[in-house]
């Protein structure tokens, strides 16, 4: 989701709902499947690992914002051979990938390193009220483990971190201030706040906007790079409002292709 969406019409229902996101981690004997469901995305990444590196990578997108997004599924295979210890991509590499698929892969590798079981993370974030306040709750396995009160995307609660901005150095701050076993939860919460900005606008109307209308985002991700930048546009009708709750879980992992294929 873009940081600046003012070229879209405002959503008249904004302020009355809740953005919800679910990330599901399913461990396998040889790797992990990580699925994402929220207002704008329904996708899954499957990684196979050998203890040292990624040996296979696959993905599937069932719902996505831009007409070009599925092209990033094949691009994800560029992760094959990456060491498990880090999944940092250069700016050029990020431009050739889907931000969300790569983030699911990164989260999956960290989950493998930190957990012996599968798990579910769910996030609920209220729309901004008239004072700019939002409330976020993050559940792991159905139990609340992180709660924020935000005002204009600045932390108000927990009080120990009051005044911390969510954008502009946040990841570096998390790495320095938050215990490693909690850091990914904070990063997931930050991403939820970023994506939820879209709820204030009608981003999937019958008058789709072209990606090229946002030149400042060139190179930001797969759909804003290369040939896609000139040809991609919004999908229509892809947004779901899960204010009343997320649906029951359902997904099948994408089929992993042979590495040599």
C-alpha positions in Angstrom: 0.0 0.0 0.0 1.3 3.5 -0.9 2.1 6.0 1.8 0.1 8.6 -0.2 -3.3 7.5 -1.6 -4.9 10.9 -2.1 -5.4 10.2 -5.8 -8.1 7.7 -4.8 -11.6 8.8 -3.7 -12.2 8.7 0.1 -14.0 5.8 1.7 -17.2 7.2 3.2 -17.4 4.3 5.7 -13.9 4.9 7.1 -13.8 5.4 10.8 -16.3 2.8 11.6 -14.3 -0.4 10.9 -11.4 -2.6 11.8 -8.5 -3.8 9.6 -7.6 -7.4 10.2 -4.6 -9.5 9.2 -3.8 -13.1 9.7 -0.4 -14.8 9.1 -0.4 -18.6 9.4 2.8 -20.5 9.9 2.6 -24.2 9.0 5.8 -26.1 9.7 6.8 -29.1 7.5 9.5 -31.6 8.0 11.6 -29.9 5.3 10.4 -26.3 5.6 7.5 -24.0 6.2 4.3 -22.6 4.5 3.4 -19.0 5.5 -0.1 -17.7 4.5 -1.3 -14.1 4.6 -5.0 -13.0 4.6 -6.2 -9.4 5.0 -8.4 -6.8 3.4 -6.1 -6.7 0.3 -4.2 -10.0 0.1 -4.7 -13.7 0.1 -1.4 -15.4 -0.6 0.9 -18.1 0.6 4.7 -18.8 0.4 6.3 -22.2 0.7 10.0 -22.6 1.5 12.0 -25.8 1.5 15.3 -25.6 3.5 18.2 -27.9 4.2 19.5 -26.4 7.5 21.8 -24.0 5.8 19.9 -22.4 2.9 16.7 -22.1 1.0 16.6 -25.0 -1.5 13.2 -24.3 -3.0 10.6 -21.5 -3.0 7.1 -21.2 -4.3 4.1 -19.0 -3.9 0.5 -18.5 -4.9 -1.6 -15.3 -5.0 -5.4 -15.7 -4.8 -6.2 -12.0 -4.2 -3.8 -9.0 -4.8 -3.9 -5.3 -5.6 -2.3 -4.9 -9.0 -2.9 -6.7 -12.3 0.9 -7.4 -12.5 1.3 -8.9 -9.0 1.3 -12.6 -10.0 4.5 -12.0 -12.0 6.3 -11.8 -8.7 5.5 -15.5 -8.0 8.2 -16.7 -10.4 10.5 -13.9 -9.2 10.4 -15.4 -5.7 12.6 -18.3 -6.9 15.5 -15.9 -6.8 15.6 -16.6 -3.1 16.7 -20.2 -3.7 20.3 -20.6 -2.4 19.9 -17.7 0.1 21.3 -18.6 3.6 18.8 -19.1 6.4 20.5 -16.5 8.6 19.4 -13.5 6.7 17.0 -12.4 4.0 18.2 -8.9 3.4 17.7 -7.7 -0.2 19.3 -4.8 -1.9 17.2 -2.0 -3.3 17.5 -3.4 -6.8 16.4 -6.9 -5.6 13.4 -5.5 -3.8 12.2 -3.8 -7.0 12.0 -7.2 -8.6 10.0 -8.8 -5.8 6.6 -8.6 -4.1 7.1 -6.9 -0.8 4.6 -9.2 0.9 5.9 -12.5 -0.5 9.5 -11.6 0.5 8.3 -10.6 4.0 6.4 -13.8 4.4 9.5 -15.7 3.5 11.6 -13.7 6.0 9.0 -14.3 8.7 8.9 -18.0 7.8 12.7 -18.4 8.2 12.6 -16.7 11.6 9.7 -18.8 12.7 11.6 -22.0 11.8 14.6 -20.7 13.9 12.5 -19.8 16.9 9.5 -22.2 17.1 9.2 -26.0 17.0 5.5 -25.8 16.1 3.1 -24.2 13.7 1.2 -21.0 14.7 -1.2 -18.2 13.9 -0.7 -14.5 14.3 -3.8 -12.2 14.0 -3.8 -8.4 14.1 -6.8 -6.1 14.5 -6.4 -2.3 14.0 -9.3 0.2 14.4 -9.8 2.9 11.9 -8.5 6.4 13.0 -11.0 8.4 15.0 -11.4 12.1 14.8 -8.3 12.7 17.0 -6.1 10.4 14.9 -6.2 7.6 17.5 -6.1 3.9 16.6 -5.9 0.8 18.7 -4.0 -2.4 17.7 -4.1 -5.8 19.3 -1.9 -8.7 18.1 -2.8 -12.3 19.1 -0.5 -15.3 18.9 -2.3 -18.7 19.0 -5.5 -16.7 20.1 -3.8 -14.9 23.0 -3.2 -11.2 23.1 0.6 -10.5 23.3 0.9 -7.0 22.0 -1.3 -3.9 22.3 -0.8 -0.4 21.0 -2.6 2.9 21.2 -1.5 5.1 18.4 -2.1 8.7 17.5 -1.1 9.8 14.0 1.0 6.6 13.8 3.0 7.4 16.9 3.0 5.1 19.9 1.0 6.4 22.9 0.8 3.1 24.7 2.7 1.1 25.9 4.0 4.1 27.9 7.5 2.7 27.9 7.7 3.5 24.2 5.5 6.6 24.0 6.6 8.9 21.3 8.1 6.3 19.0 7.2 6.9 15.4 6.2 3.9 13.3 7.8 5.1 10.1 11.3 6.5 9.6 13.9 4.4 11.5 11.4 2.1 13.2 13.1 -1.2 12.1 16.4 0.0 13.4 14.8 1.0 16.7 13.1 -2.4 17.0 16.4 -4.2 16.4 18.0 -2.1 19.2 15.1 -1.9 21.7 12.9 -5.0 21.4 14.0 -8.6 22.4 14.8 -10.7 19.4 12.0 -13.2 20.1 9.4 -10.3 20.0 10.9 -8.2 17.2 9.0 -9.9 14.4 5.7 -9.2 16.2 6.5 -5.5 16.3 7.4 -5.6 12.6 4.2 -7.4 11.8 2.2 -4.8 13.7 4.0 -2.0 11.9 3.2 -3.5 8.5 -0.5 -3.8 9.5 -0.6 -0.1 10.2 1.0 0.7 6.9 -1.3 -1.5 4.8 -4.4 -0.4 6.8 -4.0 3.1 5.4 -5.8 1.8 2.3 -9.1 1.6 4.3 -9.5 5.3 4.1 -9.8 5.2 0.3 -11.7 3.3 -2.4 -8.7 1.6 -4.0 -10.6 -1.0 -6.0 -13.3 0.9 -7.7 -14.6 0.4 -11.3 -12.3 3.1 -12.4 -8.9 1.5 -11.8 -5.8 3.8 -11.5 -2.6 3.1 -13.4 0.6 2.3 -11.4 2.4 4.9 -13.5 0.3 7.6 -11.8 2.6 7.2 -8.8 6.1 8.0 -10.3 7.6 8.5 -6.8 7.1 4.8 -6.1 9.1 3.6 -9.1 11.3 0.7 -8.1 9.4 0.1 -4.8 8.3 -3.5 -5.7 7.6 -5.8 -8.6 4.5 -3.9 -9.8 6.3 -0.6 -9.7 9.4 -1.8 -11.6 10.4 -2.6 -15.1 7.7 -3.1 -17.8 5.0 -3.6 -15.1 5.3 0.1 -14.2 3.9 1.2 -17.5 1.2 -1.5 -17.9 -0.1 -2.4 -14.5 -3.3 -1.0 -12.9 -5.5 -1.7 -10.0 -7.6 -4.8 -9.8 -11.3 -4.0 -9.3 -13.3 -5.5 -6.5 -10.4 -7.2 -4.7 -10.8 -5.5 -1.3 -12.6 -7.3 1.5 -13.9 -5.6 4.7 -13.2 -8.0 7.6 -14.4 -5.6 10.3 -16.7 -8.2 11.6 -14.0 -10.9 11.8 -11.8 -13.0 9.7 -13.2 -16.0 7.9 -12.3 -19.6 8.8 -8.8 -20.6 7.7 -8.5 -22.3 4.3 -5.6 -22.5 2.0 -3.4 -25.1 0.3 0.3 -24.6 -0.1 1.5 -23.9 -3.6 3.2 -26.8 -5.4 6.9 -26.6 -5.2 8.6 -27.0 -8.6 11.7 -29.1 -9.0 14.7 -26.9 -8.4 16.2 -27.7 -11.7 13.0 -26.9 -13.7 
